[in-house]
Amino acid sequence: MGRFFRRLFTIIGIAVVLAGMLVFLDRFFVWNSVQWVEGTAEPPQVAVAEPAEELPAEGPGALEETTEDGEEAAEEEQTQDSEISLLFAGDLFLTDVLQTKYRQQGIGAAASDELLQTTRNADIFMLNEEFPFGTTGEAMEDKEYTFRVDPGFVSVLPELGVDIVTLANNHMLDFGRGPLTETLEVLDQNRILHVGAGQNLDEASALKTIEAGGKTIGFLGATRVIPEHSWNASSGNSGLFTTYDATRLLSEIRAAREQCDYVVVYVHWGIERNTEPEDYQKSLARQYIDVGADAVIGAHPHVLQGIEYYNGKPIFYSLGNFIFANRTYETMMAELTLSEEGVGVRVFPCVSVSNQMGLMPESERSAFYENLRNLSFGVNIQGDGTVIP
């Protein structure tokens, strides 16, 4: 009997010892497991890859931060190496007929789906706003055509994909300076950049920049067509930035050259309905490029004028009408594609029917390119619209 109890106590003692060891081992492995998941140590493969003193204090969080930094760096590198598309169109005006259709049908009344895809896909889209947004003022006397559009229609611009407009043209003060002020305000409220007009000369001549693809793109706007001298902006008066005397614009281009990777000058000039650029257009375009412009875009004639390269830089003397009249038989948009290899140039032939602007049917483009070649100076235009100097 005594031997039985001694053996029983021995077995119980051994069991207690084993149970204690199991509890210890269980806590040991659980504690280490928790430390690996939630503590300061990194997974083994990370520790091998990086010296211990460089390991961050919080393993998983630090891994996430490092990964995000790496992704941001890769994204920045990819952005800087990617192409940048700059798209330009000519004159925009919203007729009463188009305004009515827009109220009923939306932006589809003004532009086809195919055209909208093109304008919205561009990194930057710029055009000439050939009217003020406003409700005040009186129409200028003895002026055949006077334009003004209710500010409520400003929504057309972002719906088209417009990023920046030039206001330097011969209709911006048709109803006086009040609508110009309204225009500046409504564009600012809708985050549409603008050049070529302002509350004084410094504002009107100011450079506007847009960051795209890791590059700084600069824009200036000016006009050489105004009905009277009083439309000029001055130190004390609102108005337009003009280039009858090119001195100020040339100075602004030089300054822009120092700040920007690429500089565009958009100019209102020429003779209406004339497909040949005036001698002064050619002279001014060359002067702009000589002091730093990378591209010169023209508008005002309401018809197409040719393309020319000067010192390797493109000049579009007139892009013609964009969304403007009930019917535009042929016009175009111009695309500049910036990349490490240089600047590619392409045109998109367009046609407007019943106020709706759209891309020209493929079957009509060959004749369009041939006509544009005849208007241009020493350039070739390929079947896809690519312009070759």
C-alpha positions as CSV (number, residue, x, y, z in Angstrom):
1,M,0.0,0.0,0.0
2,G,2.8,2.4,0.9
3,R,4.6,1.5,-2.3
4,F,1.5,2.2,-4.3
5,F,1.1,5.7,-2.9
6,R,4.8,6.5,-3.5
7,R,4.5,5.4,-7.1
8,L,1.3,7.5,-7.4
9,F,3.0,10.6,-6.0
10,T,5.9,10.1,-8.3
11,I,3.7,9.9,-11.4
12,I,1.8,13.0,-10.2
13,G,5.0,14.9,-9.7
14,I,6.3,14.0,-13.2
15,A,2.9,15.0,-14.7
16,V,3.1,18.4,-12.9
17,V,6.6,19.0,-14.2
18,L,5.6,18.0,-17.7
19,A,2.6,20.3,-17.6
20,G,4.7,23.2,-16.4
21,M,7.2,22.7,-19.2
22,L,4.4,22.6,-21.7
23,V,2.9,25.8,-20.4
24,F,6.4,27.5,-20.5
25,L,7.0,26.3,-24.1
26,D,3.6,27.4,-25.2
27,R,4.1,30.9,-23.8
28,F,7.6,31.1,-25.2
29,F,6.5,30.3,-28.8
30,V,3.3,32.5,-28.6
31,W,5.3,35.4,-27.3
32,N,7.9,35.1,-30.1
33,S,5.1,34.7,-32.6
34,V,3.5,37.9,-31.4
35,Q,6.8,39.7,-31.5
36,W,7.4,38.8,-35.1
37,V,3.9,40.0,-36.1
38,E,3.5,43.1,-34.0
39,G,6.9,44.0,-32.6
40,T,10.0,45.8,-33.8
41,A,11.7,43.0,-35.6
42,E,11.3,42.6,-39.4
43,P,10.8,39.3,-41.2
44,P,14.1,37.4,-41.7
45,Q,14.3,38.2,-45.4
46,V,14.1,41.9,-44.8
47,A,16.7,41.7,-42.0
48,V,19.1,40.0,-44.4
49,A,18.5,42.6,-47.1
50,E,19.1,45.6,-44.9
51,P,21.7,46.2,-42.1
52,A,20.2,45.9,-38.6
53,E,20.9,49.5,-37.7
54,E,19.0,50.8,-40.8
55,L,15.8,48.8,-40.0
56,P,12.9,51.0,-39.1
57,A,11.4,50.8,-35.6
58,E,8.0,49.6,-36.8
59,G,8.3,46.7,-39.1
60,P,5.1,46.4,-41.1
61,G,4.4,50.1,-41.0
62,A,7.9,50.9,-42.1
63,L,7.6,48.4,-45.0
64,E,4.4,50.1,-46.1
65,E,6.0,53.5,-46.0
66,T,9.1,52.3,-47.9
67,T,6.9,50.7,-50.5
68,E,4.9,53.9,-50.9
69,D,8.0,56.0,-51.3
70,G,9.3,53.5,-53.9
71,E,6.0,53.7,-55.8
72,E,6.0,57.5,-55.7
73,A,9.5,57.6,-57.0
74,A,8.7,55.1,-59.7
75,E,5.5,57.1,-60.6
76,E,7.5,60.4,-60.7
77,E,10.1,58.8,-62.9
78,Q,7.4,57.4,-65.2
79,T,5.6,60.8,-65.3
80,Q,8.8,62.6,-66.2
81,D,9.5,60.2,-69.0
82,S,6.0,60.2,-70.4
83,E,4.6,62.2,-73.4
84,I,2.8,65.4,-72.8
85,S,0.0,66.3,-75.2
86,L,-0.9,70.0,-75.8
87,L,-4.1,70.5,-77.9
88,F,-5.1,73.8,-79.5
89,A,-8.3,74.9,-81.1
90,G,-9.3,78.2,-82.8
91,D,-12.2,80.5,-82.1
92,L,-15.0,79.6,-79.8
93,F,-18.4,81.4,-79.7
94,L,-21.7,80.1,-78.3
95,T,-24.5,81.3,-80.6
96,D,-28.0,81.8,-79.4
97,V,-29.0,78.6,-81.3
98,L,-26.3,76.6,-79.7
99,Q,-27.2,77.9,-76.2
100,T,-30.7,76.7,-76.7
101,K,-29.6,73.3,-77.9
102,Y,-27.1,73.1,-75.0
103,R,-29.9,73.7,-72.5
104,Q,-31.9,70.8,-74.0
105,Q,-29.1,68.3,-74.9
106,G,-26.1,69.2,-72.9
107,I,-22.5,69.3,-74.3
108,G,-23.4,66.8,-77.0
109,A,-25.1,69.6,-78.8
110,A,-21.8,71.4,-79.2
111,A,-19.4,68.5,-79.8
112,S,-19.5,64.9,-80.9
113,D,-18.4,62.1,-78.6
114,E,-15.4,61.4,-80.8
115,L,-14.3,65.0,-80.6
116,L,-14.9,65.1,-76.8
117,Q,-12.7,62.1,-76.4
118,T,-9.9,63.9,-78.2
119,T,-10.2,67.1,-76.3
120,R,-10.6,65.5,-72.9
121,N,-7.7,63.1,-73.4
122,A,-5.2,65.9,-73.9
123,D,-3.0,66.9,-71.0
124,I,-3.7,70.6,-71.8
125,F,-6.4,72.0,-74.1
126,M,-6.4,75.6,-75.0
127,L,-8.6,77.8,-77.3
128,N,-9.6,81.4,-78.1
129,E,-12.6,82.5,-76.2
130,E,-14.0,85.0,-78.7
131,F,-16.6,86.6,-76.3
132,P,-16.9,87.8,-72.8
133,F,-19.1,86.2,-70.1
134,G,-21.4,88.8,-68.8
135,T,-24.8,90.4,-68.3
136,T,-23.9,94.1,-68.0
137,G,-22.9,96.8,-70.4
138,E,-24.1,98.2,-73.7
139,A,-23.1,97.0,-77.1
140,M,-20.3,99.0,-78.7
141,E,-21.7,101.5,-81.3
142,D,-20.9,101.1,-85.0
143,K,-19.5,97.6,-84.5
144,E,-21.2,95.1,-86.9
145,Y,-20.9,92.1,-84.6
146,T,-20.9,92.3,-80.8
147,F,-20.7,89.2,-78.6
148,R,-21.6,88.4,-75.0
149,V,-22.7,85.2,-73.3
150,D,-24.4,84.6,-70.0
151,P,-22.0,83.4,-67.4
152,G,-24.2,80.3,-66.8
153,F,-22.8,78.8,-69.9
154,V,-19.2,78.7,-68.6
155,S,-19.9,75.0,-67.9
156,V,-19.3,74.4,-71.6
157,L,-15.6,75.0,-71.1
158,P,-14.8,72.3,-68.5
159,E,-17.2,69.9,-70.2
160,L,-15.1,70.3,-73.4
161,G,-12.0,69.7,-71.4
162,V,-10.6,73.2,-71.7
163,D,-7.8,74.1,-69.3
164,I,-6.8,77.5,-70.5
165,V,-8.2,80.2,-72.8
166,T,-6.8,83.4,-74.4
167,L,-9.0,86.4,-74.0
168,A,-6.9,88.7,-76.3
169,N,-9.2,89.2,-79.2
170,N,-11.4,91.8,-80.9
171,H,-14.7,91.0,-79.1
172,M,-13.7,90.9,-75.4
173,L,-14.8,94.5,-74.8
174,D,-17.8,94.5,-77.1
175,F,-20.0,95.4,-74.1
176,G,-17.4,97.4,-72.2
177,R,-15.2,96.6,-69.3
178,G,-17.9,95.3,-67.0
179,P,-18.3,91.9,-68.8
180,L,-14.5,91.6,-68.9
181,T,-14.4,91.7,-65.1
182,E,-17.3,89.2,-65.0
183,T,-15.3,87.0,-67.4
184,L,-12.2,87.0,-65.3
185,E,-14.2,86.2,-62.2
186,V,-16.3,83.4,-63.6
187,L,-13.2,81.8,-65.2
188,D,-11.3,81.9,-61.9
189,Q,-14.3,80.4,-60.1
190,N,-14.3,77.5,-62.5
191,R,-10.6,77.1,-62.5
192,I,-10.1,77.9,-66.1
193,L,-6.8,79.7,-66.6
194,H,-6.7,82.7,-68.9
195,V,-4.2,84.9,-70.7
196,G,-4.3,88.1,-72.7
197,A,-6.6,90.3,-70.7
198,G,-6.8,91.6,-67.1
199,Q,-7.6,94.5,-64.8
200,N,-4.3,96.2,-65.8
201,L,-1.4,95.6,-68.1
202,D,0.6,93.5,-65.7
203,E,-2.4,91.1,-65.4
204,A,-3.1,91.1,-69.1
205,S,0.5,90.3,-70.0
206,A,1.0,87.7,-67.2
207,L,2.4,84.3,-68.0
208,K,0.3,81.4,-66.9
209,T,1.9,78.0,-66.3
210,I,0.7,74.4,-66.0
211,E,2.7,71.5,-64.7
212,A,2.3,68.4,-66.7
213,G,4.5,65.3,-67.0
214,G,7.1,66.8,-64.7
215,K,7.5,69.8,-67.0
216,T,6.4,73.4,-66.7
217,I,4.4,74.6,-69.7
218,G,4.1,78.4,-70.1
219,F,1.4,80.3,-72.0
220,L,1.1,83.9,-73.2
221,G,-1.7,85.5,-75.1
222,A,-1.9,88.8,-77.1
223,T,-3.8,90.4,-79.9
224,R,-2.9,92.6,-82.9
225,V,-6.5,93.2,-83.7
226,I,-8.6,95.6,-81.6
227,P,-11.2,98.1,-82.9
228,E,-9.8,101.1,-81.0
229,H,-6.8,102.1,-78.9
230,S,-8.8,102.3,-75.7
231,W,-9.0,98.5,-75.6
232,N,-5.4,98.4,-74.6
233,A,-4.7,97.4,-71.0
234,S,-2.6,99.9,-69.1
235,S,-1.3,100.5,-65.6
236,G,-4.6,102.0,-64.6
237,N,-7.1,100.4,-66.9
238,S,-8.4,96.9,-67.6
239,G,-8.1,95.7,-71.2
240,L,-6.2,93.5,-73.5
241,F,-2.5,92.7,-74.1
242,T,-1.7,93.9,-77.6
243,T,1.3,93.3,-79.8
244,Y,1.1,96.1,-82.3
245,D,4.4,97.1,-80.6
246,A,6.0,93.7,-79.8
247,T,8.4,95.1,-77.2
248,R,6.5,94.1,-74.1
249,L,5.5,90.6,-75.5
250,L,9.1,89.9,-76.5
251,S,10.2,90.8,-72.9
252,E,7.5,88.5,-71.4
253,I,8.6,85.7,-73.7
254,R,12.2,86.1,-72.6
255,A,11.2,85.9,-69.0
256,A,9.0,82.9,-69.6
257,R,11.9,81.1,-71.2
258,E,13.8,81.3,-67.9
259,Q,10.9,79.8,-66.0
260,C,9.4,77.2,-68.3
261,D,10.4,74.0,-70.1
262,Y,8.1,74.9,-73.0
263,V,6.6,78.3,-74.0
264,V,3.5,78.8,-76.2
265,V,2.4,82.1,-77.6
266,Y,-1.2,82.4,-78.7
267,V,-1.9,85.4,-80.9
268,H,-5.0,87.0,-82.5
269,W,-4.0,88.4,-85.8
270,G,-4.4,88.4,-89.6
271,I,-7.2,89.4,-91.9
272,E,-10.7,87.7,-91.6
273,R,-11.4,85.2,-94.4
274,N,-7.9,85.5,-95.8
275,T,-6.1,82.1,-96.0
276,E,-2.7,83.8,-96.5
277,P,-0.9,85.2,-93.5
278,E,0.1,88.8,-93.6
279,D,3.8,89.7,-93.7
280,Y,3.6,91.1,-90.2
281,Q,2.3,87.7,-88.9
282,K,5.4,86.0,-90.3
283,S,7.7,88.6,-88.9
284,L,6.2,88.6,-85.5
285,A,6.2,84.8,-85.3
286,R,9.9,84.7,-86.0
287,Q,10.6,87.4,-83.4
288,Y,8.7,85.4,-80.8
289,I,10.6,82.3,-81.5
290,D,14.0,84.1,-81.7
291,V,13.5,85.2,-78.0
292,G,12.3,81.9,-76.7
293,A,8.8,80.8,-77.9
294,D,8.6,77.1,-78.7
295,A,5.3,77.3,-80.6
296,V,3.2,80.1,-82.0
297,I,-0.6,79.5,-82.4
298,G,-2.8,82.0,-84.3
299,A,-6.5,82.8,-84.6
300,H,-8.9,85.5,-85.9
301,P,-9.2,84.9,-89.7
302,H,-12.0,82.3,-89.1
303,V,-10.4,80.2,-91.8
304,L,-7.4,78.0,-91.9
305,Q,-4.0,79.4,-92.7
306,G,-0.9,77.4,-93.2
307,I,1.8,75.8,-91.0
308,E,5.4,76.7,-91.0
309,Y,8.6,75.7,-89.1
310,Y,11.1,78.3,-88.1
311,N,14.3,77.2,-86.4
312,G,12.6,73.9,-85.8
313,K,9.6,75.5,-84.0
314,P,6.0,75.2,-85.4
315,I,3.9,78.2,-86.3
316,F,0.2,77.7,-86.9
317,Y,-0.9,81.0,-88.5
318,S,-4.6,80.3,-88.0
319,L,-6.5,77.4,-86.7
320,G,-9.8,78.8,-88.0
321,N,-13.1,78.4,-86.2
322,F,-13.7,75.9,-83.5
323,I,-17.3,75.8,-82.2
324,F,-18.5,79.1,-83.7
325,A,-21.0,79.1,-86.5
326,N,-23.9,76.8,-87.6
327,R,-21.7,75.3,-90.3
328,T,-17.9,75.2,-90.6
329,Y,-16.9,73.2,-93.7
330,E,-13.3,72.6,-92.6
331,T,-11.2,73.5,-89.7
332,M,-8.7,71.7,-87.4
333,M,-7.2,71.3,-84.0
334,A,-3.4,71.1,-83.5
335,E,-1.7,68.7,-81.1
336,L,1.9,69.1,-79.9
337,T,3.3,66.0,-78.2
338,L,6.3,66.7,-76.0
339,S,8.7,63.8,-75.2
340,E,12.4,63.2,-74.6
341,E,12.7,62.6,-78.4
342,G,11.4,66.1,-79.3
343,V,8.1,67.6,-80.2
344,G,5.7,65.8,-82.5
345,V,3.0,67.8,-84.4
346,R,-0.3,66.5,-85.6
347,V,-3.5,68.0,-86.9
348,F,-7.1,66.8,-86.4
349,P,-9.4,67.8,-89.3
350,C,-12.8,68.9,-88.0
351,V,-16.2,69.9,-89.4
352,S,-19.2,71.5,-87.9
353,V,-22.8,70.6,-88.8
354,S,-25.8,72.2,-87.1
355,N,-23.6,73.8,-84.5
356,Q,-22.0,70.4,-83.5
357,M,-18.3,70.2,-84.0
358,G,-16.9,66.8,-84.8
359,L,-13.8,65.1,-86.3
360,M,-13.9,65.1,-90.1
361,P,-14.9,61.7,-91.7
362,E,-11.9,59.6,-92.8
363,S,-13.0,59.7,-96.4
364,E,-12.6,63.5,-96.5
365,R,-9.3,63.9,-94.8
366,S,-7.0,63.2,-97.8
367,A,-8.3,66.2,-99.6
368,F,-8.1,68.3,-96.4
369,Y,-4.4,67.4,-95.9
370,E,-3.7,68.3,-99.6
371,N,-5.3,71.7,-99.1
372,L,-3.4,72.3,-95.9
373,R,-0.2,71.4,-97.6
374,N,-0.9,73.9,-100.3
375,L,-1.5,76.6,-97.7
376,S,1.6,75.7,-95.7
377,F,5.3,76.5,-96.1
378,G,7.7,73.6,-96.6
379,V,5.9,71.0,-94.6
380,N,4.5,67.6,-95.4
381,I,1.4,66.1,-93.8
382,Q,1.0,62.4,-93.6
383,G,-2.2,60.4,-93.8
384,D,-2.7,60.4,-90.0
385,G,-2.3,64.1,-89.7
386,T,1.3,64.1,-88.6
387,V,3.2,67.2,-89.7
388,I,6.8,66.7,-91.0
389,P,9.0,69.8,-91.5
